[in-house]
Amino acid sequence: MADYPKERKPAGFPDFIHLIDLASETVGGKILFATDDFFAPAENLIKSDAPSFKAHEYTEFGKWMDGWETRRKRIPGHDWCIIKLGIQGIIRGFDVDVSYFMGNYAPRMSIQAANLPEDKYKLQEFPERGIRMGAEATSEEFEAIAELKSENWNYLVPMAELKPGNPSSSHNYFPVHSQQKWTHIRLNIFPDGGIARLRVYGAGQRDWTATDPKEPLDLVTIAYGGLCVGFSNAYFGHPNNMIGVGSAKSMADGWETARRLDRPPVLENDENGILLVPGCEWAVFRLGHPGVITQIEVDTKHFKGNSPDRCKLDGCILTTQEEEDMIKQKWDLPDHKWKPLLPVTKLSPNQNHLFDSLTLELQDVITHARLTIAPDGGVSRLRLKGFPSSICLLRPREKPSMRFSVKTGFRANL
């Protein structure tokens, strides 16, 4: 195999930044409360885009800042805000980004979390915040948020100092080792100041007991706990992007590999019109729940000049220990362990491809899936819809109709 960088990730960046931001506004994250929003509202914390800076921009309240910035405190206490996660799940780490807050950043912070049932605290009844710049929390808002008793929530990050810097060095990373599911977080800053963005990286966790046995679910989505556990190359984009929430916004929101260096100087087709290019790239995913895959979606949206030529999908059953062993062995799993779910299939640029799985009966459960692309390129989304193993036995056996077409004599080095 050609020798080239496996992934373009600067040294010192933690692995958890490849997970989904559970608090982002794009997945439904919401600010429920903030003690103060004088210079800039807390809603900026959960914006999906990177913070920006406008050197000469001012508002009626002061310097325009792309983040959450409170007034200089002249009363006892400290500032804090409550964020409802858009995706409930397990938190693996935080990125507290203070980009452009050089002389006004919050010098210290801590983060608490809770798992709150909606019906118990009537979370939907909190007052709408509206436009908050120049404002502080009202007595009614303090009274409403007091019901959550957030001061008693679990500490995921105890009080820690923040370090400012230019945008490339202003990220303060904090790993989290809790295995508990969380729905809300409380960000405390001491005593006041500004933070540009708060990223809450983790994986979703679904209540599988509430699953409708008649409706297939995307078993690999990161919102339900799916996770990439191995890949051959992720130079331009991590495979976890493929199992993200919603449609891809651009190529940056998908999985894209480097161009293979072992491609021939002049490309040719075989007698069947198939491109003769050696090599392949792959990504392995652990499903959010063991189950049966019945529908496969491979979306190359946005990849117009760099989509793969073809792909295939396989599944297997692994224990936790076997997965750990495979990670150490770079996923050198014997071929007979993999069950074919989708044969080698031609892909088109900038197009969503829908297929039925090769699964012949609904008792054919898998825990992991491997997407293989050839020779290289990008995929924006991978959806593996089916039924969790706990309800497979409730459904009749059936043989799905085949909706994909495969060229006769189609060969690939996959």
C-alpha positions in Angstrom: 0.0 0.0 0.0 1.2 3.5 -0.8 2.9 5.4 2.1 1.1 8.7 2.8 -0.4 10.5 5.9 -3.3 8.6 7.4 -5.1 11.6 8.8 -4.5 15.4 8.7 -4.8 16.1 12.5 -2.3 18.4 14.2 -0.4 17.0 17.1 -2.0 17.7 20.5 -5.6 17.4 19.3 -7.6 14.8 21.3 -9.4 12.0 19.5 -12.7 13.0 20.9 -12.9 16.1 18.6 -14.0 13.6 15.8 -17.2 12.9 17.7 -20.4 14.9 17.3 -21.0 18.1 19.1 -24.0 17.2 21.2 -24.8 20.8 22.1 -24.6 22.4 18.6 -27.5 24.4 17.4 -27.5 22.3 14.3 -28.6 19.2 16.3 -31.1 21.1 18.5 -28.9 22.4 21.3 -30.5 25.2 23.2 -29.6 27.8 25.8 -32.2 27.7 28.6 -30.7 30.3 30.9 -27.8 32.7 31.4 -27.1 35.0 34.2 -25.9 37.8 31.9 -25.6 38.4 28.2 -24.5 42.1 28.2 -21.9 42.2 25.5 -22.8 39.0 23.6 -25.5 36.3 24.1 -24.9 32.8 25.3 -26.5 31.4 22.1 -23.2 32.1 20.3 -21.6 29.3 22.4 -23.4 26.7 20.4 -23.1 28.1 16.9 -21.7 25.4 14.5 -19.3 27.7 12.6 -16.0 28.9 13.9 -15.8 32.2 15.8 -14.9 35.3 13.8 -13.6 38.7 14.7 -14.6 42.2 13.4 -11.9 44.7 14.4 -14.0 47.8 14.0 -17.5 46.5 14.8 -19.2 47.9 17.9 -22.8 47.7 19.3 -24.6 50.1 21.6 -23.3 48.0 24.5 -19.7 47.8 23.5 -17.3 45.8 21.3 -19.0 43.2 19.1 -17.8 39.7 20.0 -18.6 36.3 18.5 -19.2 34.4 21.7 -20.8 34.7 25.1 -19.5 37.7 27.1 -20.9 39.0 30.3 -20.5 42.5 31.9 -17.7 43.1 34.4 -19.2 41.9 37.6 -19.6 44.4 40.4 -21.8 42.3 42.6 -21.2 39.0 44.5 -21.3 35.7 42.6 -20.2 34.5 39.2 -21.8 33.9 35.8 -23.2 30.7 34.5 -25.6 29.3 31.8 -27.6 26.2 31.2 -27.5 24.3 27.9 -30.0 21.6 26.8 -28.2 19.1 24.6 -29.6 18.6 21.2 -28.6 14.9 21.4 -28.7 13.1 24.7 -25.8 10.9 25.2 -22.4 10.1 26.7 -19.9 13.0 26.8 -16.3 12.2 25.9 -14.8 15.7 26.1 -15.2 19.5 25.9 -13.5 22.2 23.9 -13.8 25.5 25.6 -12.7 27.9 22.8 -11.8 31.5 23.8 -10.8 32.7 20.3 -10.4 36.5 20.0 -11.2 37.0 23.7 -7.7 38.2 24.6 -8.2 40.8 27.3 -11.8 39.8 28.2 -11.8 36.0 28.4 -13.1 34.1 31.4 -10.0 33.1 33.4 -11.6 30.1 35.0 -14.5 27.8 34.4 -16.2 24.5 35.4 -18.8 22.3 33.8 -21.6 20.3 35.5 -24.1 17.9 34.0 -27.4 16.2 34.7 -29.7 13.6 33.1 -33.2 15.2 33.4 -36.5 13.7 32.4 -38.6 16.2 30.5 -41.8 15.4 32.3 -40.4 15.9 35.8 -39.1 19.4 35.3 -41.4 20.7 32.6 -38.4 21.9 30.7 -40.6 23.2 27.8 -42.1 25.8 30.1 -38.9 27.9 30.6 -39.3 31.5 29.3 -38.1 32.1 25.8 -34.9 34.1 25.9 -35.4 36.2 22.7 -32.8 38.8 21.9 -30.5 39.0 25.0 -27.7 41.4 24.2 -27.5 44.1 26.9 -29.6 42.1 29.3 -29.3 40.1 32.5 -31.5 37.3 33.9 -34.8 38.4 35.4 -36.1 37.3 38.7 -38.7 35.2 36.9 -36.0 33.4 35.0 -33.9 32.8 38.1 -37.0 31.4 39.8 -37.8 29.1 36.9 -34.3 27.8 36.6 -34.0 27.2 40.3 -36.3 24.2 39.9 -33.5 22.3 38.2 -31.2 22.7 41.3 -28.3 22.9 38.8 -25.8 23.9 41.5 -26.0 20.3 42.7 -25.3 18.7 39.3 -22.4 16.3 38.8 -19.1 17.9 38.0 -17.6 16.7 34.7 -14.9 19.4 34.8 -13.9 20.9 38.2 -12.8 24.5 38.2 -9.9 24.9 35.8 -7.9 27.8 34.3 -8.4 28.8 30.7 -5.6 29.9 28.4 -6.1 32.5 25.7 -4.3 32.6 22.3 -4.8 33.1 18.6 -7.6 30.9 17.1 -5.3 28.0 16.5 -4.1 27.9 20.1 -7.2 29.1 22.0 -8.8 25.7 22.4 -8.9 24.4 25.9 -9.6 20.6 25.9 -11.0 18.6 28.8 -11.5 14.9 28.5 -14.5 13.2 30.3 -14.4 9.6 31.6 -18.0 9.2 32.7 -20.1 6.5 31.0 -23.4 8.1 32.1 -26.0 9.6 29.8 -26.5 13.4 30.1 -29.2 15.7 28.8 -28.1 19.1 30.2 -24.9 20.9 31.1 -24.1 23.9 33.3 -21.2 26.1 32.2 -19.8 28.2 35.1 -17.3 31.0 34.4 -15.4 32.6 37.3 -16.2 35.4 37.9 -17.2 36.8 34.5 -15.8 37.4 30.9 -16.1 35.8 27.6 -16.0 32.4 25.8 -16.3 32.0 22.1 -17.6 28.4 21.7 -18.3 25.4 23.8 -18.1 22.1 22.0 -19.6 19.1 23.9 -18.2 16.1 22.1 -19.7 12.6 22.5 -22.0 10.0 21.2 -25.8 9.8 21.4 -27.6 7.2 23.4 -31.0 5.9 22.5 -33.7 4.2 24.6 -34.0 1.1 22.5 -36.9 -0.2 24.6 -39.1 2.5 23.0 -38.4 1.3 19.4 -41.3 0.7 17.0 -40.9 -2.8 15.6 -42.5 -1.7 12.3 -40.1 1.2 11.6 -36.5 0.7 10.5 -33.9 2.8 12.3 -30.5 4.1 11.3 -28.5 1.8 13.5 -25.1 3.4 12.7 -26.0 7.1 13.3 -23.8 8.7 15.9 -27.0 10.2 17.4 -27.9 6.6 18.6 -24.4 5.6 19.7 -22.8 4.5 16.4 -19.1 5.1 16.2 -16.1 4.7 13.8 -13.7 2.3 15.4 -11.1 2.0 12.6 -10.2 3.4 9.2 -7.5 3.2 6.6 -7.2 6.9 5.7 -9.0 10.1 6.8 -6.7 12.8 5.4 -9.5 15.4 4.6 -12.4 14.3 6.8 -13.1 11.7 9.5 -15.4 8.7 8.9 -17.5 9.8 11.9 -18.7 12.7 9.7 -20.6 10.1 7.5 -22.8 9.0 10.4 -23.6 12.6 11.6 -27.0 14.1 12.0 -28.9 15.6 9.0 -27.6 16.2 5.5 -23.9 17.1 4.8 -23.4 20.8 4.5 -20.2 20.5 2.4 -17.4 18.2 1.6 -15.9 19.1 5.0 -18.9 17.4 6.5 -18.1 14.0 5.1 -15.3 11.3 5.0 -12.6 12.0 2.4 -9.3 10.2 1.9 -6.1 11.4 0.3 -5.5 10.5 -3.4 -3.8 7.1 -3.5 -0.2 7.4 -4.6 -0.2 3.9 -6.1 -2.6 4.8 -8.9 -1.1 4.2 -12.4 0.3 7.1 -14.5 -2.4 6.4 -17.2 -5.8 5.0 -16.2 -7.4 2.3 -18.3 -10.7 0.3 -18.3 -11.0 -3.5 -18.5 -13.0 -5.3 -21.2 -16.2 -4.6 -19.2 -15.6 -0.9 -18.9 -14.4 -1.1 -15.3 -11.7 1.3 -14.2 -8.4 -0.5 -13.5 -7.2 1.2 -10.4 -5.7 -0.8 -7.6 -6.2 -0.4 -3.9 -9.1 0.7 -1.7 -9.9 2.5 1.6 -12.2 1.4 4.4 -13.9 2.5 7.6 -15.3 0.2 10.3 -18.3 1.2 12.5 -19.7 -0.2 15.7 -23.5 0.0 15.5 -25.4 1.9 18.2 -27.2 -1.4 18.9 -26.7 -4.9 17.4 -29.2 -5.5 14.7 -30.2 -6.5 11.2 -29.5 -4.1 8.3 -32.1 -4.1 5.7 -31.6 -0.8 3.9 -28.3 0.9 2.9 -27.8 4.6 1.9 -24.5 5.8 0.5 -24.6 9.5 -0.3 -21.8 11.2 -2.3 -23.5 14.7 -2.1 -21.0 17.5 -2.6 -18.3 15.1 -3.9 -18.6 16.1 -7.5 -15.0 15.6 -8.7 -13.7 13.3 -6.0 -16.3 10.6 -5.3 -15.3 6.9 -5.1 -15.6 4.8 -8.2 -17.3 1.9 -6.3 -18.0 0.6 -2.8 -19.1 -2.4 -0.9 -20.4 -3.1 2.6 -19.8 -6.0 5.0 -20.9 -6.8 8.5 -19.7 -9.0 11.4 -20.4 -9.9 15.0 -17.7 -9.0 17.5 -17.5 -8.9 21.3 -16.1 -5.9 23.1 -12.8 -7.8 23.6 -12.7 -8.8 20.0 -13.2 -5.2 18.9 -10.3 -4.1 21.2 -8.1 -6.8 19.6 -9.1 -5.7 16.1 -8.2 -2.1 16.8 -4.8 -3.1 18.0 -4.4 -5.3 14.9 -5.5 -2.5 12.5 -8.7 -4.5 11.7 -6.9 -7.4 10.1 -10.0 -9.6 10.5 -10.2 -12.8 8.4 -12.5 -12.4 5.3 -14.7 -15.3 6.4 -15.8 -13.3 9.4 -17.4 -10.6 7.3 -20.9 -11.1 5.9 -21.7 -9.3 2.6 -24.4 -6.7 3.0 -23.8 -4.9 -0.3 -21.7 -6.3 -3.2 -19.2 -4.2 -5.1 -21.4 -1.5 -6.6 -20.7 1.5 -8.9 -21.1 5.0 -7.4 -22.0 8.3 -9.0 -20.7 11.7 -8.0 -23.0 14.0 -5.9 -25.8 11.5 -5.6 -27.7 9.6 -2.9 -27.6 5.8 -3.5 -30.3 3.6 -2.0 -29.9 -0.2 -1.8 -31.5 -3.2 -0.1 -29.2 -5.2 2.1 -28.2 -8.7 1.0 -29.4 -10.0 4.4 -31.5 -13.0 3.6 -33.3 -13.3 6.9 -34.0 -10.9 9.8 -32.2 -13.1 12.3 -28.8 -12.3 10.7 -27.6 -9.8 13.4 -24.4 -7.8 13.2 -22.6 -5.5 15.6 -20.1 -3.9 13.2 -20.1 -2.8 9.6 -17.3 -2.0 7.2 -17.6 0.4 4.2 -15.0 -0.1 1.6 -14.5 2.4 -1.2 -12.3 2.1 -4.3 -9.9 3.5 -5.1 -10.3 6.6 -2.9 -12.4 9.7 -2.5 -15.2 11.0 -0.4 -18.7 10.0 1.0 -20.9 12.5 2.8 -23.3 10.2 4.5 -23.8 6.5 5.4 -27.1 5.3 6.7 -27.7 1.7 7.7 -31.3 1.2 8.5 -32.7 -1.9 10.1 -34.0 -3.3 13.3 -32.3 -3.7 16.7 -31.7 -7.3 17.7 -34.1 -7.1 20.6 -37.1 -6.8 18.2 -35.9 -8.9 15.2 -37.6 -12.0 16.5 -40.9 -10.1 16.5 -40.8 -9.7 12.7 -41.5 -12.4 10.1 -38.7 -13.6 8.0 -38.6 -12.1 4.5 -36.3 -11.9 1.6 -35.9 -8.2 0.5 -36.1 -7.3 -3.2 -32.8 -6.2 -4.7 -32.8 -2.6 -5.9 -29.2 -2.2 -6.9 -27.7 -3.3 -10.3 -24.2 -4.7 -10.6 -22.4 -4.9 -14.0 -21.6 -8.4 -15.2 -17.9 -9.1 -14.8 -17.5 -6.1 -12.4 -14.2 -6.6 -10.6 -12.4 -4.5 -8.0 -9.5 -4.9 -5.7 -11.7 -4.6 -2.6 
